[in-house]
């Protein structure tokens, strides 16, 4: 091999493990997207049950049925704390939703497991199989009910009231608009618009974390969501730039420890909480 061949061969050798590492990261990201989609589907199904039980309680209150109110309230508490489905809820329909969520998770995990096996990553494949078994054995227990407790370490300011006409960014005069009265989020973290700084947080109690950013280019959004596994929620609002720029709220279940939320575009992400 001459000097010219050696010069070009060395970078090629260095690129192989780098490319392999990138592929592994993409596969793990794919598994995390499937995992977070499962958490979101389970949480949505449980939230529907909780809302249904609350309606039943309100109906019982309107009729003055104290015994039924007590029964329904206890049933709602038992469902939230232990996952026990009250008799007033259609358990067959609920289990069907859980089954669909689990089926989607299996498909996502199976695709990643196959790729790991093809690449000879048998330990990684085995770990995912074992994790899938735990989901199958206890579909509710692995999905955390409620919001995460965390502290912002860097990348975002103090919590501010989240309401219409509140200033949105530190470096622009834009304000929030189109926040629905039914929106459950009451606080947000103001950032410097356009600043490419990731947000660092430290989670002390696991659960849901919420962010928002403007949708912008669909391909860019899809890439960000595929890499970071944030799940869309139905909640949107806007800030008054260019006649109104729509922001969408996303969610993700985070475990105890330190987490980084990468910058996306001019609008954020920003953090929100109830």
C-alpha positions in Angstrom: 0.0 0.0 0.0 1.5 3.4 -1.0 1.2 6.6 1.0 -1.8 7.9 -0.9 -3.7 4.6 -0.2 -2.7 4.8 3.4 -3.9 8.4 3.7 -7.4 7.5 2.5 -7.7 4.1 4.2 -7.3 5.5 7.7 -10.3 7.8 7.7 -12.4 5.0 6.1 -11.4 2.6 9.0 -12.4 5.3 11.5 -15.7 5.9 9.8 -16.9 2.3 10.1 -17.4 2.2 13.9 -18.8 5.7 13.8 -21.4 4.6 11.2 -22.1 1.5 13.3 -22.6 3.7 16.3 -25.0 6.0 14.5 -27.1 3.0 13.3 -27.2 1.6 16.9 -28.4 5.1 18.1 -31.1 5.2 15.4 -32.3 1.7 16.4 -32.4 2.6 20.1 -34.3 5.8 19.2 -36.8 3.7 17.2 -37.4 1.5 20.2 -37.8 4.5 22.4 -40.4 6.0 20.0 -42.4 2.7 20.2 -42.1 2.7 24.0 -43.2 6.3 24.4 -46.1 5.8 21.9 -47.2 2.9 24.1 -47.0 5.0 27.3 -49.1 7.7 25.6 -51.8 5.3 24.4 -52.1 3.7 27.8 -52.2 7.1 29.5 -54.9 8.3 27.1 -57.0 5.2 27.8 -56.7 5.6 31.5 -57.5 9.3 31.3 -60.7 8.5 29.5 -61.7 6.1 32.3 -60.9 8.7 34.9 -63.0 11.4 33.0 -65.9 8.9 32.6 -65.8 8.1 36.3 -65.8 11.9 37.1 -68.9 12.3 34.9 -70.6 9.5 36.8 -69.8 11.1 40.1 -71.2 14.5 38.9 -74.4 12.7 37.8 -74.7 11.0 41.2 -74.2 14.4 42.8 -77.0 15.9 40.7 -79.4 13.2 42.0 -78.2 13.4 45.6 -77.2 9.7 45.7 -74.6 9.8 48.5 -73.9 6.1 48.5 -73.2 6.0 44.8 -70.9 9.1 45.1 -68.9 7.3 47.8 -68.7 4.1 45.7 -67.7 5.9 42.5 -65.1 8.1 44.3 -63.5 5.0 45.9 -63.5 3.2 42.6 -61.8 6.1 40.8 -59.1 6.3 43.5 -58.6 2.5 43.3 -58.3 2.7 39.5 -55.7 5.5 39.6 -53.6 4.0 42.4 -53.8 0.3 41.5 -55.3 0.0 38.0 -58.4 -1.8 39.3 -61.2 -1.2 36.8 -64.6 -0.3 38.5 -67.7 -2.3 37.5 -69.3 0.8 36.0 -66.6 0.9 33.3 -66.6 -1.3 30.1 -63.6 -3.4 30.9 -63.7 -5.3 27.6 -63.5 -2.0 25.6 -60.7 -0.8 27.9 -58.7 -4.0 27.5 -59.1 -3.8 23.8 -57.4 -0.4 23.8 -54.6 -1.8 26.0 -54.2 -4.7 23.5 -53.9 -2.4 20.5 -51.2 -0.4 22.3 -49.3 -3.5 23.2 -49.6 -4.8 19.6 -48.1 -1.6 18.3 -45.3 -1.8 20.8 -44.5 -5.4 19.8 -44.3 -4.4 16.2 -41.9 -1.5 17.0 -39.7 -3.7 19.2 -39.7 -6.6 16.8 -38.4 -4.5 14.0 -35.5 -3.3 16.2 -34.8 -6.8 17.5 -34.6 -8.1 14.0 -32.0 -5.4 13.1 -30.0 -6.2 16.2 -29.9 -9.9 15.4 -28.8 -9.2 11.8 -26.0 -7.1 13.1 -25.0 -9.8 15.6 -26.0 -7.6 18.6 -27.6 -10.6 20.4 -27.3 -9.1 23.9 -29.2 -5.9 22.9 -31.9 -8.1 21.2 -32.2 -10.2 24.3 -32.7 -7.1 26.5 -35.5 -5.8 24.3 -37.2 -9.2 24.3 -37.1 -9.3 28.1 -38.4 -5.8 28.3 -41.3 -6.7 26.0 -42.1 -9.6 28.3 -42.5 -7.2 31.3 -44.9 -5.1 29.3 -47.0 -8.1 28.4 -47.1 -9.3 32.0 -48.0 -5.9 33.5 -49.2 -3.5 30.8 -50.3 -0.8 33.3 -47.6 -0.9 35.9 -44.8 0.3 33.6 -46.7 3.4 32.5 -46.4 6.1 35.1 -49.6 8.0 36.1 -49.0 11.7 36.6 -46.4 14.3 36.0 -42.6 14.2 36.6 -41.0 16.3 39.4 -37.9 18.0 38.1 -35.6 21.0 38.3 -34.3 23.0 35.5 -30.5 23.1 35.5 -29.8 25.2 32.4 -31.2 26.4 29.1 -34.4 27.9 30.3 -35.6 30.6 32.7 -37.8 30.6 35.7 -41.4 29.4 35.6 -43.8 32.0 34.3 -47.6 32.2 34.2 -48.8 30.6 31.0 -51.7 32.8 29.7 -52.7 34.8 26.7 -50.9 38.2 26.3 -48.0 37.0 28.4 -44.6 37.8 26.8 -43.3 34.6 25.1 -39.5 35.1 24.6 -36.8 37.1 26.4 -35.5 38.8 23.2 -38.7 39.6 21.3 -42.0 41.3 22.1 -44.2 38.4 21.0 -46.9 37.3 23.3 -48.9 34.0 23.6 -52.3 33.8 22.0 -55.0 31.2 21.4 -54.5 29.4 24.7 -57.8 27.6 25.3 -59.5 27.9 28.7 -59.5 24.1 28.8 -55.7 23.9 28.4 -54.4 22.2 31.5 -51.0 23.9 31.5 -50.5 26.9 33.8 -46.8 27.6 33.7 -44.0 27.8 31.1 -40.3 28.6 30.9 -39.3 31.6 28.9 -36.3 31.1 26.6 -34.3 33.3 24.2 -35.9 32.8 20.8 -33.7 31.2 18.3 -30.9 30.4 20.7 -29.5 27.0 20.0 -29.2 25.9 23.6 -30.4 22.5 24.9 -32.5 22.5 28.1 -31.0 20.4 31.0 -33.3 19.1 33.6 -32.9 16.7 36.6 -35.9 14.5 37.3 -36.5 13.5 41.0 -39.8 11.7 40.5 -40.6 10.0 37.1 -43.6 10.8 34.9 -44.7 13.0 32.1 -42.7 16.1 30.9 -44.2 18.5 28.4 -42.6 20.8 25.8 -43.9 22.9 23.0 -42.5 24.4 19.8 -43.8 25.7 16.5 -44.4 23.0 13.9 -42.5 24.7 11.1 -41.3 22.3 8.4 -43.0 18.9 8.7 -39.9 16.9 7.7 -37.9 18.7 10.3 -40.5 18.0 13.0 -40.9 14.4 12.1 -37.1 13.9 12.3 -36.9 15.6 15.7 -39.8 13.5 17.1 -38.2 10.3 15.7 -34.9 11.1 17.3 -36.2 12.4 20.6 -39.4 10.2 20.9 -41.7 13.1 22.0 -45.4 12.3 21.5 -47.9 14.8 20.2 -50.8 16.0 22.3 -54.0 17.6 21.0 -53.1 20.9 22.7 -52.0 23.9 20.6 -51.6 27.6 21.1 -49.7 30.4 19.3 -47.6 33.5 19.5 -48.4 36.7 17.5 -45.7 36.6 14.8 -46.6 36.8 11.2 -50.3 36.9 11.9 -50.0 34.0 14.4 -47.5 31.1 14.7 -49.0 27.9 16.0 -47.2 26.0 18.8 -48.0 22.3 19.6 -47.5 20.6 22.9 -45.6 17.3 23.2 -45.1 14.8 26.0 -42.6 12.2 27.1 -42.2 10.0 30.2 -38.9 10.6 31.8 -37.1 8.5 34.4 -35.2 9.7 37.5 -31.9 11.3 36.5 -30.5 14.0 34.3 -32.0 14.6 30.8 -31.2 16.9 27.9 -33.9 18.4 25.7 -32.3 19.5 22.4 -33.0 22.8 20.7 -35.4 22.6 17.8 -36.2 26.0 16.2 -36.7 29.7 17.0 -39.7 28.8 19.2 -38.1 26.3 21.5 -38.7 23.9 22.9 -40.2 25.6 25.9 -41.2 23.6 29.0 -44.8 23.6 30.3 -46.4 22.2 33.4 -49.9 22.1 34.9 
